[in-house]
Amino acid sequence: MGLIEQFIWRTRRYELALMREKRNLKRTVRDHGDILKALRAGNLHAACASLKRNMESGKEPIVAWLKKRKPESLRG
C-alpha cells in the first residue's frame, strides 16, 4: 500500500503543476469530456484514444516545469 500511495502523491504533484496554467486546464477538461462522451456511447476504442491523447499532452508542460525548478548548476 505504501508504494501505491507514493505513486498517487507523486502523480498528484505533477497534476497540480500542470493545472497551474489555464491552457493546460482547458485541454484537460476537453479531453476528459471526450473520454466520458466515448464511454457513454459505448465506444471503448475512442475512449482509450482520448485517454492516451490526454496522458501524452501533459508530458511537455510537465518537463518544462521540472526544468524551471532544476538548479542553475544542473541545467544542461
C-alpha positions in Angstrom: 0.0 0.0 0.0 2.8 2.4 0.8 4.2 2.1 -2.7 0.8 2.8 -4.2 0.4 5.9 -2.0 3.8 7.2 -3.1 2.7 6.9 -6.8 -0.6 8.6 -6.1 1.1 11.6 -4.3 3.8 11.9 -7.0 1.2 11.9 -9.7 -0.8 14.5 -7.8 2.2 16.8 -7.6 2.6 16.7 -11.4 -1.1 17.2 -11.9 -1.1 20.3 -9.8 1.9 21.7 -11.6 0.2 21.0 -15.0 -3.1 22.6 -13.9 -1.4 25.9 -12.9 -1.7 27.1 -16.5 -5.1 27.9 -17.9 -4.4 26.4 -21.3 -3.5 23.0 -19.7 -6.6 23.1 -17.6 -8.8 23.8 -20.7 -7.1 21.0 -22.6 -7.7 18.5 -19.7 -11.3 19.5 -19.3 -11.9 19.0 -23.1 -10.0 15.6 -23.1 -12.0 14.4 -20.1 -15.2 15.4 -21.8 -14.2 13.4 -24.9 -13.4 10.3 -22.7 -16.7 10.5 -21.0 -18.6 11.0 -24.2 -17.0 8.0 -25.8 -17.6 5.8 -22.7 -21.3 6.8 -22.6 -21.6 5.9 -26.3 -20.0 2.5 -25.5 -17.0 3.3 -27.7 -14.1 1.9 -25.8 -11.7 2.4 -28.7 -12.4 6.1 -28.8 -12.3 6.4 -25.1 -8.9 4.8 -25.0 -7.6 7.0 -27.8 -8.9 10.1 -25.9 -7.2 8.9 -22.7 -3.9 8.3 -24.5 -4.1 11.8 -26.0 -4.8 13.3 -22.6 -1.9 11.5 -20.9 0.5 12.4 -23.7 -0.5 16.1 -23.8 0.8 16.7 -20.3 4.3 15.4 -20.9 5.8 18.6 -22.5 4.4 21.1 -20.0 5.5 18.9 -17.0 9.0 18.5 -18.4 9.2 22.3 -18.9 8.0 22.9 -15.3 10.7 20.4 -14.0 13.4 22.2 -16.0 12.4 25.5 -14.5 12.7 24.0 -11.0 16.1 22.5 -11.7 19.0 24.4 -10.0 21.1 26.5 -12.4 24.2 24.3 -11.8 22.4 21.2 -13.1 20.8 22.7 -16.2 22.1 21.4 -19.5 
